[in-house]
Amino acid sequence: MDSDGTQDARGTHANPVPRPAGPPDGAAAPGMPSAPPRPARAPGVPPLPDGSAFVDWVRAPRPDAALGVWRFGHRPRPEEEPERIPARQLLSGAVVAFLVGWLIWSLLWNGYLGGWWVLPLELFTPDSWRHSDDRVGSAFFLWYGYYTLIALIIMIGVGRLGRWSEVWRRYGFPAWRRAAPVSERPPAPEDDPVQWNQLRAAGGVDAADRLAAEARSGLMRDVDHARIARAWQGVRSGRHSLATFTGAVLKDGSAACLHPSGERDLPGRLARHDLVTGQVRLGTTADDARNPYAYRGTGLALGPELLGTSLLAVGPPGSGKTGSVVWPLAESLCLHALAGRAAVVVVGAAGAGLGPVDAYDVVVRIGNPESVYDLDLYGGTTDPDEAAAVLAEALVGDLADPHPGGDSRRSTTVLAQLLGPFQAVHGRFPSVPELRQLLDGAPGPLGALRNGLEDTGQEALLRELDARERQLGHPGDVGGVLADRVALLDRPAFAGFFDTSGQSRPFSLRALDHPVRVRIDLPARGHADASRILARLVLAQFTASVAVREDRSLFACLVLDDASGVVTPEAVRGIQRLRSGNAGAVLTLRTLDDAPRPLRSPLLGAIGCRMALSGLTPWDGQDFAEVWGKEWIEARDVTDRQIIAETPAGKAVHMLRRVITGNAPTARAVTVRQVERERWSASELAHGVPPGHAVLSLTSVKGEHAPPLLVDLRG
């Protein structure tokens, strides 16, 4: 069991398996802050011999938490914010209350207030008890007991007035216990994740002992643990046999079931990852009144259960979309791919900061003659109708009518009328120059195609070709538009790409059945229109490919760094269908103006996780405010009327109360009413989000929701 059935992705390689674009590097990078099992160390210093760092990481608590909360070492908070009194007011009130209690007790004890306070003792006890000859019994058990009761009543009264319980919670033993480091006890043997108890129970005792020994010796990484756990899930689901799995573990230990690339980690991780929960930490939820109290100050993390509803991040250049959002997510998905859990395709401009080449198995550099891989223009399909639909979406999707029945359907028909006959004659689809000539209606290529169909007796395809020739030059024919768009790809810079003759190494998104890591660099500089066509092509191929995958247990994700010009009616419909195929997409936009106005609301509605970064324009903020909607809140109108004391005793009491509580005695009238208010208004999104922050709402694949949260992406 070499790779858990994850190798040999069709159409992605020349060797038996796709290999990384750079030399393999199995060692963790020194000083890597994001890999908990491998603490930072200087070059040449060996790792901990007992593997205690990895064992502690695996055993760390990960309690259930609210949606999007970083669960590693999380400590839940109350859902409601307790009343917070300023420390100076709290301590001064407690001291003054104690002095008042001491004064009252001194006056009672010395008899300055008269003997009325012992009247209950005389009324409810027999005279024989108070005047008994047994001085010890009467004094100790009666009088001193009564004194103690009175002292307790005074203490309780002044304690409630001075909020002693709050002082104790904030500065006493409970606060010391919260501040002190908690020494986690090792879990019970039956609950210890290091012991692989499920494997033991299934009969793989030797394999479990081998894995536990390598974990304690420091030979296992977090990716190894996640990869072997994924392979064990394949055994439990029946995809693989127990004998094959245990044999691989006994042979290779923590290196069993390797990814086809042979990699066990990524070089130079930048983000914080937890492969037990599948999360990557993006930042910290701000301690802001607009955030729910349970979220304030907690880590904010995303995982496949959230990315399965797709993510849209909108913010101007420099707001942190690529560095704070796109690359951490891409890095996390690459780690999931190494663990056999995910397949990822990252698309962006060349040099956009999408990670090192060594982090990917396949790197397609369109327009770069040094690129090892090519991009399959037709998505690896052999069906002319499917190829025509995908290619039409790429070529004229941005020109299509947002309503059904626009240019996209006519373009699909035109392309199908040419692709089907060409494939029947040549056994392949046309290259870019050949397709351009056919769409232009050049007599030579069309005549040669007709002769080929007549020689093979393809009557049905001849009728398709006849219909195409009749439409040439007629008003409303989209063939000319398609030819102009194909001409953008028929440039000298792309002469060696999109080859259909079998001379290149084309990558097809049909390989998403396997945990492949792909990066596609678009030629944004000098070929902006061609880049947008290619971005639409990749998105269309992705949505079409994930719908026909055989193994949907593998999470597939497309990360598109700049989705300008990519949002089309068919793209929105395709993104809506991704959730049911265990797939998702991450899109970024500089502004919502990069999407057509009729598609902005459908786009925001189709995507579950929406992020508005700092620097958003008010009109973009209005769209987010509308999709986030409103909420009912309790508005309290408080009217305070100061109470004026008329007697000297009343004035003294009021002065004493003001010293203790810090507030003048007032009569308060409170009016409570329910009002509906926007969660985040357009003005707040445009002017109230600090630099380096974003407002993020979350939706899980199970339908759970988290309200818009203000997140510090720098924390």
C-alpha positions in Angstrom: 0.0 0.0 0.0 2.3 2.7 -1.2 0.0 5.7 -1.6 -3.5 4.9 -0.4 -4.6 4.7 -4.0 -3.7 8.3 -4.7 -1.1 8.0 -7.4 -1.2 7.8 -11.2 -3.4 10.8 -11.8 -4.3 10.5 -15.5 -2.9 13.2 -17.8 -0.8 14.9 -15.3 2.7 13.4 -15.7 5.1 11.6 -17.8 6.5 9.5 -15.0 4.3 7.0 -13.1 3.2 9.7 -10.6 3.3 13.5 -10.6 6.4 14.7 -8.9 7.0 18.1 -7.3 8.5 20.8 -9.4 11.6 21.1 -7.2 13.9 18.6 -5.3 12.2 16.8 -2.4 13.0 18.0 1.0 11.7 15.8 3.7 13.2 17.7 6.7 11.2 20.5 8.4 12.6 24.0 7.9 14.5 25.4 10.9 12.5 28.0 12.9 9.2 27.0 11.4 6.5 28.6 13.6 3.6 26.8 12.1 4.5 23.1 12.7 3.7 22.2 16.3 5.4 18.8 16.2 8.7 20.4 15.2 9.8 23.2 17.5 12.2 25.8 16.1 15.9 24.8 16.4 19.2 26.0 15.1 20.8 24.2 12.1 22.7 21.1 13.2 20.8 20.6 16.5 19.0 17.3 16.5 15.3 17.0 17.3 14.1 15.9 20.7 15.0 12.3 21.0 11.8 11.4 22.9 9.4 13.1 20.5 7.7 14.9 23.4 6.8 17.9 21.2 4.8 15.8 18.8 3.1 13.8 21.5 2.1 16.9 23.4 0.7 18.4 20.1 -1.4 15.3 19.4 -2.7 15.1 23.0 -3.5 18.9 23.2 -7.1 19.6 24.0 -9.3 20.5 21.1 -12.8 21.1 22.6 -15.8 21.7 20.5 -16.2 25.3 19.8 -18.3 27.8 17.8 -18.0 28.0 14.1 -14.6 29.2 12.9 -12.9 29.2 16.3 -9.3 27.9 16.4 -9.8 24.7 18.5 -6.2 23.9 19.3 -5.9 24.7 23.1 -9.1 26.7 23.0 -10.8 27.6 26.3 -14.5 28.4 25.9 -15.9 31.7 27.2 -19.4 32.5 28.3 -21.8 33.4 25.5 -22.9 36.6 27.4 -20.6 39.3 28.5 -20.6 39.8 32.3 -21.0 43.2 33.7 -17.5 44.8 33.9 -16.9 47.3 36.7 -13.7 49.5 36.6 -11.0 48.1 38.9 -10.6 51.4 40.8 -14.3 51.7 41.5 -14.6 48.1 42.4 -11.7 48.1 44.9 -12.5 51.5 46.5 -16.1 50.4 46.9 -15.1 47.1 48.6 -12.7 49.0 51.0 -15.3 51.6 51.9 -18.0 48.9 52.4 -15.6 47.1 54.8 -15.0 50.2 56.8 -18.7 50.9 57.0 -19.3 47.4 58.3 -16.5 47.8 60.8 -18.0 51.1 62.0 -21.4 49.6 62.5 -20.1 46.6 64.4 -18.0 48.9 66.6 -21.0 51.0 67.4 -23.1 48.0 68.2 -20.4 46.3 70.3 -19.7 49.4 72.4 -23.4 50.1 72.9 -23.4 53.5 71.2 -26.5 52.5 69.3 -28.4 51.3 72.4 -29.5 47.8 73.3 -32.3 47.5 70.8 -30.2 45.1 68.7 -30.3 42.4 71.5 -34.1 42.6 71.7 -34.7 39.6 69.4 -32.5 37.5 71.8 -34.6 38.5 74.8 -37.9 37.9 73.0 -37.1 34.5 71.6 -35.0 32.8 74.4 -36.1 31.8 77.9 -34.7 33.8 80.9 -33.1 30.6 82.2 -30.8 30.5 79.2 -29.6 34.0 79.6 -29.3 34.0 83.5 -27.9 30.5 83.9 -25.2 29.7 86.5 -23.3 28.0 83.7 -21.4 31.1 82.6 -19.4 29.2 80.0 -22.4 27.7 78.3 -24.6 30.8 78.4 -21.8 33.2 77.3 -20.2 31.1 74.6 -23.2 29.3 73.0 -25.8 32.0 73.4 -24.3 35.5 73.5 -21.2 34.9 71.3 -23.4 32.8 68.9 -25.8 35.8 68.7 -22.9 38.2 68.2 -21.5 36.0 65.4 -25.0 35.9 63.7 -25.2 39.7 63.8 -21.6 40.0 62.4 -22.5 37.7 59.6 -25.6 39.7 58.7 -23.5 42.9 58.6 -20.8 41.2 56.6 -23.3 39.8 54.1 -24.9 43.2 53.7 -21.7 45.2 53.2 -20.3 42.4 51.1 -23.2 42.6 48.6 -23.0 46.4 48.7 -19.2 46.4 48.1 -19.3 43.5 45.5 -16.8 41.4 47.4 -17.7 38.3 45.3 -16.6 40.1 42.2 -13.4 41.2 43.9 -12.8 37.5 44.8 -13.5 36.3 41.3 -11.3 38.9 39.7 -8.3 39.0 42.1 -8.6 35.9 44.3 -7.9 32.3 43.9 -10.1 31.8 40.8 -8.1 34.4 38.9 -4.8 32.8 40.1 -6.0 29.4 38.9 -7.0 30.8 35.4 -3.6 32.6 35.1 -1.5 29.7 36.2 -0.4 27.3 33.5 -2.5 24.1 33.6 -0.5 20.9 33.6 -2.4 18.6 31.3 -2.6 15.1 32.6 -1.8 12.4 30.0 -5.0 10.9 28.7 -6.1 7.4 29.7 -4.6 4.7 27.6 -8.0 4.0 26.0 -8.3 7.6 25.0 -4.7 8.3 24.0 -4.4 9.2 20.3 -0.8 8.1 20.3 -1.8 4.5 21.0 -4.0 4.0 17.8 -6.5 2.0 19.8 -8.9 1.5 16.9 -6.1 -0.2 15.0 -5.3 -2.3 18.0 -9.0 -3.3 18.4 -9.0 -4.4 14.7 -6.1 -6.7 15.2 -3.2 -4.5 14.1 -1.3 -4.5 17.4 2.1 -4.7 15.9 1.4 -1.8 13.5 -0.1 0.3 16.4 3.1 -0.4 18.5 5.3 0.7 15.5 3.4 4.0 15.1 3.3 4.7 18.8 7.1 4.1 19.1 7.9 6.4 16.2 5.6 9.1 17.6 7.5 9.0 20.9 10.9 8.9 19.2 10.2 12.1 17.2 10.1 10.4 13.8 6.5 11.3 13.1 5.2 14.6 11.8 1.8 16.1 11.8 1.4 15.3 8.1 2.4 11.7 8.8 -0.3 11.4 11.5 -3.0 12.9 9.3 -2.0 10.8 6.2 -2.0 7.5 8.1 -5.3 8.4 9.8 -6.7 9.0 6.3 -5.4 5.6 5.1 -6.9 4.0 8.2 -10.3 5.5 7.2 -9.9 3.8 3.9 -9.5 0.5 5.7 -12.6 1.1 7.8 -14.7 2.1 4.8 -13.6 -1.0 2.9 -11.5 0.6 0.2 -8.4 -1.1 1.4 -7.6 -4.3 3.3 -6.3 -4.4 6.8 -3.4 -6.6 5.8 -2.2 -4.2 3.2 -2.4 -1.3 5.6 -0.6 -3.1 8.5 2.0 -4.4 6.1 2.8 -0.9 4.8 3.0 0.4 8.4 5.3 -2.4 9.6 7.5 -1.8 6.6 7.8 2.0 6.5 6.5 3.1 9.9 5.5 6.8 9.9 6.5 7.1 6.2 3.8 4.6 5.1 1.1 5.5 2.6 3.2 8.3 1.2 1.9 10.9 -1.2 2.9 10.1 -4.8 5.4 13.0 -4.7 7.2 11.3 -1.8 6.9 14.5 0.2 6.1 14.4 4.0 5.9 18.2 4.6 6.0 21.6 2.9 9.1 23.7 2.8 9.0 26.8 5.0 5.5 26.9 6.3 4.2 30.4 7.2 0.8 29.9 8.7 -0.3 27.9 11.8 -2.0 24.6 11.0 -3.7 21.9 13.0 -4.1 18.8 10.9 -6.1 17.0 13.6 -9.0 19.4 13.1 -8.0 20.4 9.6 -7.9 24.1 10.5 -5.5 26.9 9.4 -5.4 30.0 11.6 -6.0 33.3 9.8 -6.0 35.7 12.7 -7.7 36.7 16.0 -11.2 37.8 16.5 -11.1 41.4 17.7 -12.1 42.2 21.3 -14.8 44.5 19.9 -18.4 45.2 21.1 -19.7 44.3 17.7 -18.5 40.7 18.0 -20.3 38.2 20.2 -18.7 37.8 23.5 -17.9 34.1 23.0 -15.8 35.0 20.0 -13.8 37.9 21.4 -10.1 37.3 21.6 -10.3 33.8 20.1 -8.3 32.5 17.2 -10.1 32.5 13.8 -9.5 29.5 11.6 -11.0 27.9 8.5 -11.1 24.3 7.4 -12.7 22.1 4.7 -16.1 22.2 6.5 -16.2 25.9 5.9 -14.4 26.1 2.5 -16.9 23.6 1.2 -19.4 26.5 1.0 -16.7 28.6 -0.8 -15.1 31.9 0.2 -15.2 35.3 -1.4 -12.7 38.0 -0.1 -13.2 41.5 -1.4 -10.6 44.3 -0.7 -8.5 46.8 -2.4 -4.8 46.1 -3.4 -2.6 46.0 -0.2 -5.4 45.0 2.1 -3.9 41.5 2.6 -6.0 39.3 0.4 -3.0 37.2 -1.0 -0.7 37.2 2.0 -3.2 36.9 4.8 -5.9 34.8 3.2 -5.0 33.1 -0.1 -1.6 31.7 0.7 -2.4 30.4 4.2 -5.5 28.6 2.7 -3.4 27.3 -0.2 -0.7 26.1 2.1 -3.3 24.3 4.3 -4.8 22.6 1.3 -1.4 21.5 0.1 -0.8 19.9 3.5 -4.2 18.2 3.2 -3.2 16.9 -0.2 0.0 15.5 1.3 -2.2 13.8 3.8 -4.4 12.3 1.1 -7.4 14.4 2.1 -7.7 17.1 -0.6 -6.8 18.1 -4.2 -6.0 21.8 -4.7 -5.7 24.0 -7.8 -4.2 27.5 -7.2 -4.5 30.0 -10.0 -2.9 33.5 -10.0 -0.6 35.8 -11.8 3.0 34.8 -12.1 4.9 36.2 -9.1 1.8 36.8 -7.0 3.2 35.2 -3.9 1.4 31.9 -4.1 4.1 29.9 -2.4 7.3 28.2 -3.6 7.5 25.9 -6.6 8.4 23.0 -4.3 5.0 23.1 -2.6 3.3 21.8 -5.7 3.3 18.7 -7.8 2.3 20.4 -11.1 3.2 23.9 -12.0 1.7 25.2 -15.3 3.3 28.5 -16.4 1.3 29.6 -19.4 3.3 31.7 -21.7 6.6 30.7 -20.1 8.7 28.5 -22.5 10.3 26.8 -19.5 7.0 25.4 -18.2 7.1 21.6 -17.9 3.4 21.2 -18.1 0.8 22.5 -20.5 -2.9 23.2 -19.9 -5.5 21.0 -21.6 -7.8 23.5 -23.4 -10.7 21.0 -23.4 -10.4 19.8 -19.8 -9.5 16.2 -20.7 -13.0 15.3 -22.0 -13.7 13.4 -25.2 -17.3 14.6 -25.5 -17.6 17.4 -28.1 -20.7 18.8 -26.5 -19.1 19.0 -23.0 -15.9 20.5 -24.5 -17.9 23.1 -26.4 -19.9 24.1 -23.2 -16.7 24.6 -21.2 -14.8 26.4 -23.9 -17.8 28.7 -24.7 -18.0 29.7 -21.0 -14.3 30.6 -21.1 -14.5 32.6 -24.4 -17.7 34.6 -24.1 -18.9 33.9 -20.5 -18.3 37.6 -19.5 -20.3 38.7 -22.6 -23.2 36.4 -22.0 -26.6 37.8 -21.0 -27.0 37.3 -17.2 -30.4 35.8 -17.9 -30.8 32.3 -19.5 -30.7 32.1 -23.3 -27.9 34.6 -23.8 -24.8 34.3 -26.0 -23.3 31.4 -24.0 -25.8 28.9 -25.4 -25.4 30.1 -29.0 -21.6 29.9 -28.5 -21.9 26.4 -27.3 -23.9 25.4 -30.3 -21.4 27.0 -32.7 -18.4 25.3 -31.1 -20.2 21.9 -31.0 -20.9 22.2 -34.7 -17.1 22.4 -35.3 -15.6 20.2 -32.6 -17.7 17.2 -33.3 -16.8 16.9 -37.0 -13.1 17.8 -36.4 -12.8 15.0 -33.8 -14.5 12.5 -36.1 -12.0 13.2 -38.9 -8.8 13.7 -36.9 -9.4 11.8 -33.7 -8.6 14.9 -31.6 -9.9 18.4 -30.9 -8.5 21.3 -33.0 -5.5 23.3 -31.8 -5.9 27.1 -31.2 -4.8 28.1 -34.7 -7.0 25.4 -36.3 -10.0 26.4 -34.2 -9.5 30.1 -35.1 -9.6 29.3 -38.8 -12.7 27.2 -38.5 -14.5 30.0 -36.6 -13.4 32.5 -39.2 -15.0 30.4 -41.9 -11.8 29.9 -43.9 -12.8 27.9 -47.0 -9.8 25.6 -47.0 -10.1 24.1 -43.5 -13.9 23.8 -43.8 -13.6 22.2 -47.2 -11.0 19.7 -45.9 -13.3 18.9 -43.0 -16.2 18.3 -45.3 -14.2 16.0 -47.5 -13.1 14.0 -44.5 -16.7 13.6 -43.3 -17.8 12.5 -46.8 -15.1 9.9 -47.1 -16.1 8.4 -43.7 -19.8 8.6 -44.3 -20.6 10.8 -41.3 -24.0 12.1 -42.5 -25.1 13.5 -39.1 -21.9 15.4 -38.6 -22.2 16.7 -42.2 -25.5 18.3 -41.3 -23.8 20.0 -38.3 -21.2 21.4 -40.6 -23.8 22.5 -43.1 -25.7 24.4 -40.4 -22.4 26.2 -39.4 -21.7 27.2 -43.0 -25.3 28.6 -43.4 -24.9 30.8 -40.3 -21.6 32.3 -41.4 -21.9 36.0 -42.0 -25.5 36.2 -40.9 -26.5 38.9 -38.4 -26.4 37.6 -34.9 -23.8 34.9 -35.7 -21.4 34.6 -32.7 -18.7 32.9 -34.7 -16.9 36.1 -35.3 -16.9 36.9 -31.6 -15.6 33.5 -30.8 -12.8 33.9 -33.4 -11.8 37.2 -31.9 -11.6 35.7 -28.5 -9.6 32.7 -29.7 -7.2 35.1 -31.4 -6.2 36.3 -27.9 -4.8 32.8 -27.3 -3.3 32.5 -30.8 -0.3 34.7 -29.9 3.4 33.9 -30.3 3.8 33.8 -26.5 1.4 30.9 -26.4 2.7 29.1 -29.4 3.9 26.1 -27.5 0.8 25.8 -25.3 -2.7 24.2 -25.7 -1.3 21.5 -28.0 -3.7 18.7 -28.9 -1.4 16.6 -31.0 0.1 14.7 -28.0 3.5 16.3 -28.2 3.3 18.2 -24.9 2.4 17.2 -21.3 -1.1 18.7 -20.8 -2.6 18.9 -17.3 -6.2 18.1 -17.1 -8.5 18.9 -14.1 -9.9 15.4 -14.5 -7.0 14.5 -12.1 -8.9 15.9 -9.1 -9.8 12.3 -8.2 -6.3 12.2 -6.7 -4.6 14.4 -4.0 -2.7 16.5 -6.5 -1.3 20.0 -5.8 -1.5 22.3 -8.8 -0.4 25.8 -9.5 -1.4 27.7 -12.7 0.5 30.9 -13.4 -1.5 33.2 -15.7 0.3 35.7 -18.0 -1.3 38.8 -16.5 1.4 41.1 -17.7 0.8 42.1 -21.3 -2.0 39.5 -21.8 -4.7 40.6 -19.4 -7.6 39.6 -21.6 -6.1 36.2 -22.3 -5.6 35.7 -18.5 -9.2 36.3 -17.8 -10.2 33.8 -20.5 -7.9 31.2 -19.0 -9.2 31.9 -15.5 -12.7 31.4 -16.7 -11.6 28.2 -18.5 -10.0 26.8 -15.3 -13.1 27.6 -13.2 -15.5 26.1 -15.8 -13.3 23.0 -16.0 -13.1 22.7 -12.2 -16.9 22.9 -11.7 -17.4 20.4 -14.5 -14.8 18.0 -13.2 -15.8 17.8 -9.6 -19.4 16.9 -10.6 -18.2 13.7 -12.2 -15.6 12.6 -9.7 -15.7 9.0 -8.6 -14.2 9.5 -5.1 -16.0 12.5 -3.5 -14.4 11.8 -0.1 -11.5 13.8 -1.3 -12.1 17.5 -0.8 -11.3 19.5 -4.0 -10.7 23.3 -3.9 -10.0 25.9 -6.4 -8.1 29.0 -5.2 -8.4 31.9 -7.6 -6.3 34.8 -6.5 -7.9 37.4 -8.7 -11.4 36.6 -10.0 -11.8 39.9 -12.0 -13.8 39.1 -15.1 -14.5 35.5 -14.0 -17.9 36.0 -12.5 -20.4 34.8 -15.0 -24.0 33.4 -14.8 -22.7 29.9 -15.4 -19.8 30.4 -12.9 -22.3 31.4 -10.2 -24.4 28.3 -10.9 -21.3 26.1 -10.8 -20.2 27.5 -7.5 -23.6 26.7 -6.1 -23.2 23.1 -7.1 -19.7 22.6 -5.5 -21.0 22.0 -2.0 -22.8 18.8 -3.0 -19.6 17.5 -4.6 -17.4 18.0 -1.5 -15.7 20.9 -3.2 -15.3 24.6 -2.8 -13.7 27.7 -4.3 -11.8 30.6 -2.9 -12.2 33.8 -4.9 -10.8 37.3 -4.4 -11.9 40.6 -5.9 -10.5 44.1 -5.6 -14.0 45.4 -5.7 -17.5 44.1 -6.4 -17.5 46.3 -9.5 -15.3 43.6 -11.1 -18.5 41.5 -11.2 -21.5 42.5 -13.3 -24.2 44.4 -11.3 -26.9 41.7 -12.0 -24.6 39.0 -10.6 -23.4 40.6 -7.4 -26.3 39.5 -5.3 -26.5 36.0 -6.7 -22.7 35.6 -6.2 -22.9 36.7 -2.5 -25.9 34.4 -2.1 -24.2 31.4 -3.6 -21.0 31.7 -1.5 -21.2 30.7 2.2 -18.2 32.5 3.6 -17.9 36.2 2.8 -15.0 38.5 3.8 -14.9 42.3 3.5 -11.4 43.6 4.1 -10.4 47.1 5.2 -10.5 49.9 2.6 -13.8 48.7 1.1 -15.8 51.3 -0.8 -19.3 52.4 0.6 -21.1 50.9 -2.4 -19.3 47.6 -1.9 -20.2 47.8 1.7 -23.8 48.3 0.8 -23.9 44.9 -1.0 -22.3 43.2 2.0 -24.7 44.9 4.4 -27.7 43.7 2.4 -26.5 40.1 2.2 -25.7 40.0 6.0 -29.1 41.5 6.7 -30.5 42.8 9.9 -30.9 41.6 13.4 -33.3 42.3 16.3 -31.6 43.9 19.2 -32.8 45.1 22.6 -32.6 48.9 22.8 -32.7 50.4 26.3 -33.6 54.0 26.9 -32.4 54.9 30.4 -33.5 58.1 32.1 -31.8 58.9 35.4 -33.3 61.4 37.8 -31.1 62.4 40.7 -32.7 62.0 44.2 -32.3 65.1 46.4 -32.1 64.4 50.1 -33.9 66.9 52.4 -32.6 65.7 55.8 -29.0 65.7 57.2 -29.2 61.9 57.7 -30.4 61.4 54.1 -27.6 63.6 52.8 -25.1 61.6 54.8 -26.5 58.3 53.4 -26.4 59.6 49.9 -22.8 60.8 50.3 -21.8 57.4 51.7 -23.5 55.6 48.8 -21.7 57.9 46.3 -18.4 57.1 47.9 -19.0 53.3 47.8 -20.6 53.0 44.3 -19.1 56.0 42.6 -22.6 57.1 41.4 -25.0 59.6 42.8 -28.3 58.2 44.1 -30.7 58.3 41.2 -34.2 57.1 40.3 -33.8 55.2 37.0 -36.5 54.8 34.5 -35.7 52.1 31.8 -37.6 51.7 28.6 -36.8 48.5 26.7 -37.9 47.9 23.1 -37.0 45.7 20.2 -35.5 47.4 17.1 -34.1 46.0 13.9 -30.6 47.1 12.9 -28.1 46.2 10.2 -25.4 43.8 11.5 -22.7 45.9 9.7 -23.8 49.1 7.9 -22.1 50.2 4.7 -20.6 53.2 6.5 -19.1 50.9 9.2 -17.6 48.6 6.6 -16.1 51.5 4.6 -14.8 53.5 7.6 -14.9 51.4 10.7 -12.7 48.4 9.7 -9.1 49.1 10.9 -6.1 48.4 8.6 -5.2 44.7 8.6 -8.7 43.7 9.7 -11.6 42.2 7.9 -15.3 41.4 8.6 -16.0 37.7 7.9 -19.2 35.7 8.0 -19.1 31.9 8.0 -21.4 29.1 6.9 -20.6 25.4 7.2 -21.5 22.6 4.9 -24.0 21.5 7.5 -25.8 24.8 7.4 -24.5 26.3 10.6 -23.9 30.1 10.6 -21.7 32.5 12.3 -22.5 36.2 12.3 -20.1 38.8 10.7 -17.0 38.9 12.9 -14.3 41.6 13.0 -11.0 39.7 12.6 -7.5 40.9 13.0 -5.6 39.2 10.2 -2.3 40.2 11.6 -2.7 38.3 14.9 
